[in-house]
Amino acid sequence: MLLLIPGPVTTRIEVRQALTRDIAPWDNDFREFLARLRGRILRLSGGVEGQHAVLPLQGCGHFITEAALRSFLPPGGRILVPASGAYADRMIRLAREAGRVAVTLPVGFGEATDPAAVAAALRADPSLSHVGMVYSETGSGVIHDVRAVGAVVREAGRRMIIDAVSAFGALPLDISAQPEVDVAVFTTNKCLEALPGVAFAVARIDRLVACAGGAGSWSFDLASIHDHALRSGSGSFRFTPPAQILAALDVALDYLDAEGQVGRLARYTGNMRTLYDGVRDLGLTPWLPASRQGPVIVNVHAPADPAWDLQAFVDALKSRGILISNFYNTPSPTFRVGCIGAITPADMAGAVRAMDQALREIGITRREGAVT
């Protein structure tokens, strides 16, 4: 089955095979392995040893985002979040439910965040200490320019939290070149092409130390994770980790090293272009214009045909070995297709052919999008 969703993604068999060995997470060999793995992640992020810490947390991107908000914003602290889509909305809700104040900056759905608008919002409200940015908004497919936004955040003397969950490993990130960034968060899945189950934060150590004690959650306290790593002398987890998932990540990173971040982004971009052009050739309408379409996920307008049924379409594709999401995050009906994972443009071309067959099977004769 080819998973064409924005996560979990299709993985290589060699990555999955790493799950077959029982591993003792408190064994000294595993501690050494974890220290080496953290070093690999640090280098990939552009972090600097002694200045940045790699902080693992069991769970999903949702968890590590909450941990970042709790750890770097004090209770009642105020953060500006460009409201760019479903995953920015998650950040807003997580901040509010953690007792922080999320101030939203409206961004048109399918539009990129305007650095000038961020700068103006920061000038208008000196109480905002941070800006929270979703790098790759999988609700829309738009990639936001975290470096350009970061530059205005830095000029304003404020701090930044980056949700890089569906960006890290493919889209450029050099955390040492952005001193305004307190933390960037991501997971083992998505563009790293490993299995889900562990999330990571790469954070400035001086900021971790300065913000310690305010998280209000033992589980989601990044300063506590860092303190435990220092006290244990090995960087081990505080609580039982999914050790096999980390072993799979180590294998996945071998493939990323071989391909290179630039090569991986090029492959994903090729996947996206094959899909984007392919669905247009089928008479379908992509949600975004080509100029704003990112390489991670493509949303396609639901056909303006009364026979359209998303679940029926998903089932027809599934019978052909292609699995896409059975929900959408856009304001009007779409179907969404992930372009990331261990897949190629040839796989995507096959998926387009399967879409044509599936549309015929469910009786769609009118394929143009019901654009609203």
SELUM-897404 format. One line per 3 residues: for each residue x, y, z of N, C-alpha, C. Coordinates in steps of 0.001 Angstrom, whole numbers. Atoms other than C-alpha are relative to their C-alpha. Example, Ala and Ser with C-alpha at 12.3 -4.5 7.8 and 13.67 -1.06 7.14 Angstrom:
BEGIN
890 -1190 0 12300 -4500 7800 900 1200 0 ~ -820 -1190 -60 13670 -1060 7140 -770 1090 730;
This chain:
BEGIN
845 -1194 0 0 0 0 885 1249 0 ~ -739 -1249 81 1357 3407 -1006 -758 1056 805 ~ 634 -1015 -842 601 5976 1700 288 1374 -578;
-151 -1354 526 40 9317 13 -751 959 912 ~ 525 -894 -1015 -803 11175 3188 1196 758 577 ~ -1141 -766 -505 1300 13836 4919 582 -563 1290;
-547 696 -1145 2123 11362 7683 -1070 -806 711 ~ -1274 671 238 2663 8646 8587 227 -231 -1491 ~ -343 103 1406 4487 8313 5303 427 -1420 -345;
-574 1256 485 5563 5391 3180 1465 -64 420 ~ -1380 173 -449 8834 4020 4574 661 -1164 -731 ~ -759 1090 609 11562 1760 3244 -60 -1247 884;
39 1254 -758 11555 -1892 4243 1170 -68 970 ~ -1164 38 -884 15037 -1440 5729 -256 779 1285 ~ 366 -783 -1190 13640 1194 8100 -922 -820 896;
937 805 -791 10793 -1068 9190 679 -1213 633 ~ -704 1169 -540 13177 -3994 9698 736 322 1291 ~ -690 -382 -1233 14913 -2024 12440 -876 -187 1230;
922 201 -1121 11812 -2606 14591 7 -1422 538 ~ 146 1425 -320 12352 -6362 14779 880 -460 1153 ~ -920 406 -1067 15022 -6358 17506 -435 593 1326;
290 -504 -1341 14220 -6086 21221 1195 798 514 ~ -1048 -910 -453 16189 -3235 22803 -293 420 1433 ~ 141 -463 -1386 16771 -2360 26462 397 1473 68;
-315 -1428 104 16546 1440 26690 901 538 1095 ~ -878 -513 -1048 18544 1747 29919 1383 -649 -70 ~ -1298 640 182 21434 -409 28686 1026 1030 -465;
-1033 -974 360 24738 1426 28267 197 112 -1506 ~ -136 -64 1453 24896 482 24590 -1057 927 -602 ~ 1048 -871 526 21571 2220 23997 282 1453 339;
-336 -1377 -369 22732 5300 25881 1017 589 -978 ~ -983 -463 972 25733 5550 23561 -646 225 -1360 ~ 717 -146 1265 23459 5018 20553 -805 1294 -1;
842 -1188 -63 21128 7784 21723 843 1269 -93 ~ -879 -1164 82 24013 10212 22182 441 235 -1441 ~ -396 -126 1400 25155 9497 18631 -1166 500 -852;
1180 -402 758 21597 9888 17287 -300 1479 212 ~ 217 -1420 -276 21214 13233 19000 993 865 -773 ~ -999 -736 769 24431 14361 17355 -375 103 -1467;
419 -21 1399 23050 13426 13947 -1123 1033 -204 ~ 1100 -959 95 19890 15436 14578 515 1430 142 ~ -548 -1336 -212 21892 18405 15837 651 521 -1280;
-662 -421 1231 24003 18504 12677 -1017 296 -1101 ~ 1016 -192 1024 20937 18175 10470 -746 1326 179 ~ 717 -1247 -286 19325 21176 12186 869 1241 -142;
-911 -1142 8 22400 23355 11878 356 474 1391 ~ -315 -375 -1368 22707 23436 15658 1476 -138 316 ~ -1401 -29 -412 26004 23966 17465 128 -682 1354;
-251 689 -1267 27293 21657 20194 367 1025 1070 ~ -237 -925 -1097 27232 23485 23518 -886 1229 -34 ~ 921 -1126 115 24811 26118 22217 -1444 -448 -184;
1333 537 245 21854 23960 21180 -101 -1407 564 ~ 259 1326 -551 20299 20875 22744 -1052 -699 -841 ~ 994 836 676 18426 18033 21040 -788 -729 1081;
849 448 -1101 15485 17111 23265 -1092 -918 -529 ~ 1019 938 492 13478 13956 22504 -1173 -126 969 ~ 1214 179 -797 9921 13434 23701 -848 -1076 -657;
877 1029 522 7773 10353 23314 -1296 636 -507 ~ 1281 -502 483 4730 11062 21145 84 658 -1361 ~ 212 -570 1330 3616 13103 18166 391 1475 -38;
-311 -1401 157 4185 16593 16799 -839 899 875 ~ 904 -739 -879 1194 17843 18778 612 128 1403 ~ -577 1 -1343 2994 16880 22004 1202 933 95;
-1217 -804 -85 6318 18527 21205 -313 1481 -206 ~ 407 -1398 147 4551 21717 20088 -502 553 1327 ~ 457 -444 -1319 2778 21933 23440 1180 167 948;
-1168 -90 -869 6067 21251 25213 786 1283 -269 ~ -734 -1216 344 7734 24105 23332 -714 1245 520 ~ 775 -1158 -471 4949 26554 24141 70 127 1516;
-57 -22 -1463 4932 25579 27818 1400 362 503 ~ -1366 -152 -501 8713 25605 28138 584 1382 -238 ~ -608 -1282 337 9491 28942 26493 -909 1202 218;
924 -1090 -358 6400 30978 27367 -418 -191 1453 ~ 478 140 -1379 5619 31658 31039 -1523 10 32 ~ 1455 -121 -126 2031 31312 32262 -427 1455 -207;
433 -1353 336 187 34302 30863 813 681 -1070 ~ -837 -577 1052 2929 34905 28301 -752 115 -1308 ~ 748 -338 1218 1859 36309 24956 815 -331 -1245;
-648 426 1233 2685 34851 21555 -870 381 -1188 ~ 684 -315 1254 1759 36064 18074 81 -1220 -910 ~ 30 1161 886 664 33218 15799 -703 381 -1298;
673 -195 1284 8 33831 12093 -993 -1133 -240 ~ 1068 1007 114 -3327 32030 11606 -100 -455 -1447 ~ -185 369 1401 -2336 30313 8385 -699 -1288 -400;
646 1262 343 -4332 27081 8597 -237 -869 1218 ~ 419 909 -1062 -5320 24037 10621 1088 -229 1044 ~ -1056 318 -955 -1920 23463 12201 416 1231 791;
-137 -1226 -790 -1495 27104 13199 -1119 85 1028 ~ 1118 10 -949 -4940 26755 14783 300 -919 1183 ~ -393 896 -1096 -3574 23830 16794 942 708 967;
-941 -716 -861 -714 25958 18070 -733 1020 864 ~ 781 -991 -741 -3176 28660 19071 -763 -671 1142 ~ 765 686 -1042 -5359 26205 20976 913 -552 1089;
-926 543 -990 -2393 24517 22668 506 1100 930 ~ -474 -1112 -837 -1092 27878 23870 -1078 439 973 ~ 1082 -483 -864 -4454 28957 25221 -335 -997 1093;
356 1001 -1001 -5188 25694 26990 1129 -225 1003 ~ -1117 48 -949 -1736 25862 28591 80 1258 860 ~ 12 -1213 -804 -2632 29231 30097 860 1111 -544;
-718 -1074 667 -692 31317 27608 -988 780 -871 ~ 883 -843 797 -2153 34099 25491 473 -24 -1447 ~ -319 39 1423 -2180 33454 21744 -749 1132 -702;
566 -1100 782 -2742 36572 19652 122 -386 -1464 ~ -24 480 1380 -3702 35684 16102 240 1149 -981 ~ -203 -905 1130 -2481 37423 12982 -690 -638 -1196;
722 630 1114 -4987 36737 10189 877 -116 -1249 ~ -691 273 1262 -3443 35152 7094 -1014 -684 -905 ~ 950 616 916 -5576 34345 4083 343 -1460 -242;
-261 1425 204 -6001 30598 3655 601 -195 -1388 ~ -701 172 1260 -3536 29597 975 974 1116 -302 ~ -954 -1086 147 -1489 32773 1435 1207 -250 896;
-1188 77 -837 2040 33012 2801 -18 1137 1024 ~ -86 -1031 -1043 2684 34918 6025 866 1158 -480 ~ -699 -1210 431 3755 38495 5292 896 497 1131;
-880 -489 -1066 6858 39465 7295 -322 1426 445 ~ 323 -1383 -370 5787 43121 7169 -1188 52 943 ~ 1158 45 -901 2474 42230 8815 424 -467 1389;
-525 451 -1299 4358 40375 11565 714 1150 693 ~ -728 -1136 -582 6627 43375 12094 -961 1050 545 ~ 976 -1001 -445 3628 45707 12332 -712 -451 1260;
689 521 -1184 1879 43454 14852 902 67 1228 ~ -933 -69 -1123 4993 43322 17026 197 1439 464 ~ -123 -1415 -391 5365 47111 16943 -1228 469 772;
1245 -443 -617 1727 47514 17925 -215 -578 1391 ~ 232 667 -1286 1970 45167 20923 1336 -414 612 ~ -1293 322 -609 5218 45305 22931 -53 -1163 990;
103 1099 -968 3862 42649 25317 186 -1369 -646 ~ -214 1271 695 4278 39938 22664 1480 -366 69 ~ -1403 405 -127 7458 38059 23528 443 -923 -1117;
-343 1036 971 7294 35379 20816 -910 64 -1232 ~ 802 305 1186 6081 34548 17337 63 -1511 -204 ~ 72 1431 272 4917 30999 16691 -335 -226 -1459;
164 180 1444 5281 29859 13065 -103 -1475 -363 ~ 44 1308 639 4171 26756 11201 753 132 -1320 ~ -865 -97 1177 6863 26244 8562 -731 -539 -1237;
722 643 1100 4913 23841 6329 -1421 -261 473 ~ 1395 122 -433 1145 24221 6710 -680 -1078 -842 ~ 565 1109 760 -230 20842 5703 -1499 119 -200;
1401 -243 284 -3772 22149 5905 -212 600 -1379 ~ 148 -697 1280 -3192 24298 2827 998 -458 -1055 ~ -1072 317 937 78 23132 1278 992 1119 -180;
-878 -1163 133 1748 26537 1684 1230 -159 890 ~ -1231 -71 -782 5366 26848 2832 216 1464 391 ~ -194 -1365 -489 5978 29929 4984 1497 281 170;
-1414 -389 10 9265 31819 4896 455 313 1427 ~ -370 -197 -1406 10585 31305 8414 1239 877 141 ~ -1181 -864 -96 13856 33075 7652 -390 1469 -134;
422 -1394 173 12152 36235 6404 -785 487 1206 ~ 741 -377 -1203 9733 36257 9328 955 105 1182 ~ -967 -37 -1090 12589 35468 11683 820 1277 12;
-796 -1232 62 14505 38499 10456 -734 1170 651 ~ 735 -1115 -617 11729 40890 11509 -207 -260 1490 ~ 103 336 -1420 11305 39017 14807 1302 390 707;
-1308 -334 -582 15029 39421 15480 178 1510 95 ~ -128 -1466 -5 14950 43109 14541 -841 626 1096 ~ 884 -518 -1057 12083 43614 17000 444 -433 1389;
-480 457 -1299 14048 41917 19773 -903 -1023 657 ~ 909 1018 -544 11527 39109 20169 557 -1396 -303 ~ -440 1387 112 11782 35307 20144 -941 -760 -943;
771 747 996 10478 32586 17823 -49 -1480 362 ~ 209 1440 -125 9069 29056 18053 -454 -503 -1365 ~ 300 507 1343 9033 27058 14799 -553 -1414 82;
562 1329 223 6723 24121 14114 503 -450 -1363 ~ -598 516 1235 8833 22265 11536 -395 -1456 -226 ~ 388 1413 -14 6898 19004 11847 -24 -601 -1402;
43 561 1346 6241 18527 8131 1000 681 -926 ~ -1040 -681 771 9330 20445 7020 1384 -589 235 ~ -1364 358 -392 12363 19107 8881 492 -1226 -769;
-593 1080 772 14630 16931 6774 -40 255 -1489 ~ 91 -335 1422 13592 18403 3422 144 1493 -235 ~ -75 -1450 170 13053 22144 3739 1174 561 800;
-1201 -515 -665 16071 24256 4703 -285 496 1417 ~ 49 -518 -1367 16624 24913 8394 1418 31 543 ~ -1310 -169 -620 19789 26279 9972 -223 830 1254;
411 -683 -1219 18939 27099 13545 1091 916 544 ~ -1070 -872 -487 22368 28589 14273 14 1338 -734 ~ 55 -1241 765 21744 31207 11574 -1190 863 393;
1173 -750 -463 18549 32319 13329 10 74 1522 ~ -128 -73 -1459 19489 33362 16878 -1288 383 712 ~ 1291 -329 -611 15937 34610 17459 -837 -1237 303;
790 1219 -178 14676 31001 17389 357 -653 1337 ~ -198 741 -1242 14265 29545 20864 29 -1492 -273 ~ 163 1437 188 13227 26149 19510 -684 -275 -1333;
697 557 1157 12262 24222 16387 -391 -1424 355 ~ 500 1322 -380 10156 21071 16754 -403 -782 -1241 ~ 307 886 1116 9562 18064 14515 -123 -1420 523;
186 1392 -415 9020 14291 14571 883 -927 -827 ~ -772 1011 715 10670 11074 13437 -598 -362 -1344 ~ 687 376 1234 8134 10673 10647 84 1151 -1008;
43 -1070 998 7229 13045 7777 1239 -55 -887 ~ -1089 -90 963 10282 14200 5831 1251 -772 409 ~ -1109 874 -399 12713 12086 7858 -231 -1438 -456;
355 1313 561 10896 9012 6480 283 -1156 961 ~ -58 1066 -994 11063 7034 9726 -1417 -259 493 ~ 1311 339 -543 8206 5705 11873 -414 1030 1041;
437 -945 -1026 6061 7921 14101 166 -584 1397 ~ -76 468 -1378 6392 7752 17871 907 820 896 ~ -887 -869 -771 9103 10200 18946 37 1368 -684;
-143 -1360 504 9272 13976 18564 1276 601 573 ~ -1238 -656 -427 12286 16259 18894 -186 1512 25 ~ -191 -1437 3 13005 19830 19827 1492 265 -78;
-1371 -513 -19 16259 21570 18947 -100 1413 545 ~ 225 -1238 -742 16565 24450 21381 1311 653 404 ~ -1132 -732 -544 18962 27146 22493 143 -328 1489;
-226 399 -1389 20528 26035 25766 -158 1190 945 ~ 121 -1146 -906 20742 29541 27229 -1456 354 255 ~ 1415 -287 -174 17021 30025 26639 -684 -1079 845;
541 1072 -844 16201 26619 28150 261 296 1468 ~ -379 -276 -1382 18063 27573 31297 -767 1209 532 ~ 681 -1225 -438 16487 31040 31457 -1484 -229 258;
1448 217 -99 12949 29663 31087 -369 -1173 906 ~ 270 1193 -804 13289 26656 33408 -977 297 1129 ~ 899 -79 -1142 10541 26052 35928 -1390 501 -293;
1304 -592 281 7560 27525 34129 -949 -847 -805 ~ 815 791 926 6187 24664 32038 -1359 -383 584 ~ 1258 423 -612 3528 23591 34514 -406 -1407 -379;
248 1389 380 3808 20022 33231 1321 -742 43 ~ -1224 795 -59 6425 17426 34130 225 -703 -1332 ~ -124 747 1250 5718 15458 30949 484 889 -1140;
-259 -866 1136 5987 18470 28639 969 1122 350 ~ -965 -1002 -445 8910 20307 30237 1340 -254 -692 ~ -1248 208 728 11826 20641 27814 1221 307 865;
-1121 -280 -904 14039 22167 30511 280 -1196 892 ~ -177 1212 -802 13452 19045 32609 699 -1080 -812 ~ -668 978 867 14457 16860 29656 1486 327 -99;
-1399 -411 112 17651 18869 29282 746 -229 1308 ~ -643 189 -1304 18414 18802 32998 295 -1478 261 ~ -215 1432 -190 17966 15018 33100 1166 -484 -856;
-1099 399 873 20316 14631 30140 1348 376 608 ~ -1246 -429 -612 22992 16608 31961 324 -842 1232 ~ -240 741 -1236 22537 14759 35261 325 -1466 -255;
-234 1421 266 22481 11305 33704 1340 -237 -676 ~ -1297 134 645 25666 11987 31790 -45 -709 -1334 ~ 96 744 1254 24336 10119 28759 -1106 528 -901;
1100 -496 810 21355 12082 27563 -1149 -957 -111 ~ 1063 998 81 18979 9221 28335 -1364 645 215 ~ 1373 -455 -209 15203 9601 28382 -339 2 1489;
488 14 -1378 13442 10447 31629 -913 -1195 235 ~ 982 1077 -123 10743 7838 30982 200 -961 -1182 ~ -271 1055 979 10671 4637 28913 -248 470 -1436;
162 -456 1381 11285 5520 25251 -380 -1161 -921 ~ 213 1025 1031 10118 3650 22131 1327 -252 -718 ~ -1382 167 466 13640 2385 21527 66 -488 -1445;
-34 518 1363 12810 497 18330 -283 1107 -1024 ~ 280 -1120 903 11397 3670 16763 1270 812 -238 ~ -1253 -731 139 14717 5382 17429 1000 -783 -838;
-869 824 845 16574 2447 15874 -388 143 -1465 ~ 470 -200 1371 14409 2851 12771 396 1379 -515 ~ -410 -1340 395 15151 6572 12731 1466 32 -413;
-1422 32 318 18883 5852 12725 221 -525 -1418 ~ -111 538 1359 18454 3760 9570 -522 1019 -1013 ~ 567 -999 911 16238 6406 7970 974 1154 -229;
-966 -1083 153 18912 9031 8633 1156 -397 -907 ~ -1021 455 950 21414 6891 6727 -435 316 -1431 ~ 511 -278 1338 19188 7238 3667 -46 1504 -267;
-1 -1445 178 18820 10975 4234 1415 514 -248 ~ -1387 -392 222 22590 11334 4488 431 -306 -1435 ~ -386 405 1351 22994 9456 1204 -664 887 -1056;
738 -800 969 20334 11501 -602 320 1477 132 ~ -224 -1410 -275 21104 14839 1027 -1315 747 96 ~ 1226 -781 -165 18554 17423 2110 -422 640 -1314;
324 -616 1291 18775 19154 -1267 -610 -1029 -942 ~ 540 1054 849 18191 15867 -3067 -1385 -443 426 ~ 1323 400 -490 15265 14967 -855 -1049 1043 -385;
937 -1046 396 13615 18314 -1462 -274 -55 -1498 ~ 196 93 1447 14166 17887 -5201 -928 -1160 -346 ~ 874 1153 270 12515 14452 -5128 -1437 326 384;
1357 -373 -408 9522 15755 -3172 -608 1021 -966 ~ 495 -986 953 9243 18692 -5557 -405 -680 -1308 ~ 372 779 1179 9256 16242 -8452 -1292 -768 206;
1265 678 -322 6528 14233 -6736 -1176 962 -128 ~ 1074 -986 11 4451 17375 -6287 -335 433 -1416 ~ 260 -473 1357 4860 18546 -9866 -675 -1079 -844;
639 1091 732 3957 15122 -11251 -1468 -94 370 ~ 1385 64 -460 812 15087 -9137 -784 1225 -465 ~ 697 -1242 321 -112 18735 -9723 -371 45 -1482;
273 -18 1438 226 18519 -13479 -923 -1151 -391 ~ 812 1162 332 -1351 15077 -13516 -1474 195 293 ~ 1415 -192 -318 -4553 16034 -11736 -616 1067 -910;
511 -988 951 -4894 19080 -13987 -312 -660 -1343 ~ 256 719 1248 -4600 16776 -17001 -1264 -857 91 ~ 1239 775 -190 -7470 14739 -15498 -1239 895 21;
1127 -918 -60 -9644 17861 -15483 -313 492 1386 ~ 192 -421 -1376 -9319 18422 -11737 680 1347 242 ~ -490 -1346 -298 -8517 21761 -10089 774 8 1310;
-743 -134 -1260 -5680 22100 -7547 -484 1195 801 ~ 459 -1071 -878 -6509 24249 -4533 848 1253 -162 ~ -912 -1130 71 -3432 26461 -4820 470 243 -1426;
-691 -247 1263 -2009 28210 -7864 1414 -555 76 ~ -1324 629 28 1302 26712 -8952 1045 857 705 ~ -992 -895 -602 3189 29783 -7689 67 -113 1516;
16 109 -1465 2169 29072 -4069 -24 -1446 478 ~ 87 1403 -376 2130 25282 -4127 1320 -495 564 ~ -1189 566 -623 4602 23718 -1708 193 -1456 -369;
-326 1364 413 6264 20297 -2098 -495 -1097 927 ~ 353 999 -1011 4715 18551 918 -1360 -620 -254 ~ 1355 513 171 1006 18216 173 -737 840 -1043;
826 -676 999 -1374 19053 -2663 -1464 -245 341 ~ 1448 90 -149 -5046 19791 -2050 -644 216 -1368 ~ 678 -67 1286 -7399 19295 -4987 -1487 225 258;
1419 -269 -155 -10893 20777 -5248 -826 -1252 -316 ~ 936 1082 286 -13640 18180 -5013 -714 280 -1319 ~ 721 -220 1261 -15261 17673 -8423 -1406 537 252;
1345 -581 -103 -18423 19701 -8964 -1005 -939 -651 ~ 877 1043 535 -20397 16547 -9586 -803 -557 1169 ~ 800 491 -1131 -23315 15406 -7405 354 -1417 432;
-397 1356 -376 -21866 11889 -7442 1239 -29 899 ~ -1240 -17 -791 -18766 13046 -5554 -243 -444 1427 ~ 23 483 -1378 -18185 11222 -2287 1446 -301 374;
-1418 133 -330 -14774 11560 -656 343 -1411 451 ~ -340 1330 -502 -14897 8257 1204 -71 -1053 -1102 ~ 87 947 1111 -16021 6403 -1916 1246 102 -886;
-1215 -205 791 -13090 7930 -3809 1208 -605 705 ~ -1108 566 -789 -10683 7002 -1009 -24 -1522 -82 ~ 109 1455 42 -11996 3430 -1006 371 -558 -1376;
-335 450 1355 -11707 3146 -4786 1505 72 -242 ~ -1459 -76 110 -8102 4323 -4603 678 -1083 838 ~ -593 1002 -887 -7355 2006 -1702 -11 -1378 -646;
78 1289 683 -8514 -977 -3758 1065 -119 -1089 ~ -1054 -26 1008 -5811 54 -6237 1379 199 628 ~ -1281 -72 -685 -3061 197 -3604 474 1395 334;
-341 -1395 -294 -3158 3978 -3011 -885 476 1147 ~ 785 -492 -1136 -4219 5472 323 235 1491 176 ~ -75 -1437 -267 -5010 9176 729 -886 316 1204;
788 -408 -1167 -6607 11133 3570 -1492 -28 -321 ~ 1460 2 174 -10352 10717 4070 -641 1190 704 ~ 521 -1260 -551 -10757 14250 5469 785 1142 -637;
-695 -1161 545 -9734 17758 4492 -29 1127 1018 ~ -101 -1144 -907 -8722 20985 6272 -266 1320 -699 ~ 245 -1212 766 -9637 23467 3566 -1406 526 255;
1337 -558 -259 -12637 25844 3813 -1104 -644 -820 ~ 988 703 818 -14421 24030 971 542 -1385 -333 ~ -416 1398 161 -14327 20327 29 1167 -186 -977;
-1151 370 814 -11060 18963 -1337 341 -1448 299 ~ -718 1183 -470 -9068 15784 -1317 1478 357 12 ~ -1391 -398 -161 -5471 15963 -180 915 -1193 -199;
-949 1051 365 -2468 13997 -1341 1390 422 470 ~ -1346 -270 -455 905 13850 405 1019 -340 -1060 ~ -1060 190 994 4048 14120 -1705 1306 -435 646;
-1220 329 -744 6547 13059 977 11 -1480 357 ~ -174 1414 -312 7886 9708 2132 887 -655 -1035 ~ -890 756 883 9861 6996 359 -720 -337 -1299;
705 128 1269 8109 7577 -2979 709 847 -1043 ~ -662 -662 1109 9178 8811 -6391 -1034 607 -944 ~ 935 -493 1010 7646 10756 -9277 -679 -1114 -793;
638 1129 696 7025 7401 -10969 -1158 -556 818 ~ 1105 423 -870 4930 6340 -7969 -1167 973 -131 ~ 1052 -1004 73 3018 9604 -8215 -730 -64 -1337;
653 145 1298 2364 9118 -11922 -971 -1182 22 ~ 909 1132 -150 887 5707 -11077 -1223 356 815 ~ 1131 -425 -827 -1281 7333 -8420 -981 837 -817;
886 -806 849 -2638 9816 -10967 -848 -906 -893 ~ 766 943 820 -3624 6946 -13237 -1081 -687 827 ~ 980 633 -880 -5353 5272 -10294 -1140 954 329;
1053 -987 -259 -7245 8496 -9565 -978 78 -1163 ~ 855 -16 1181 -8561 8557 -13111 -958 -1193 28 ~ 827 1211 -64 -9810 4991 -12732 -1019 79 1130;
895 -90 -1152 -11303 5681 -9299 -1149 972 -277 ~ 1057 -966 337 -13214 8724 -10556 -1033 -631 -936 ~ 931 675 903 -14694 6637 -13352 -850 -1015 767;
705 1040 -751 -15606 3869 -10907 -1143 579 823 ~ 1060 -556 -860 -17608 6174 -8612 -960 904 -778 ~ 985 -668 845 -19381 7794 -11556 155 1491 -146;
-231 -1440 148 -17760 11210 -11740 173 321 -1484 ~ -101 -432 1397 -18373 12785 -15146 412 1463 -111 ~ -358 -1421 -28 -17831 16425 -14169 1133 186 988;
-1177 33 -863 -14338 16879 -12806 500 1366 443 ~ -516 -1304 -412 -13731 20606 -12607 -419 275 1441 ~ 252 -224 -1417 -13562 21890 -9054 -1160 926 269;
1075 -884 -463 -16470 23424 -7230 626 1139 779 ~ -755 -1070 -647 -14426 26533 -6507 -973 990 626 ~ 895 -938 -683 -16071 28773 -3889 807 1174 539;
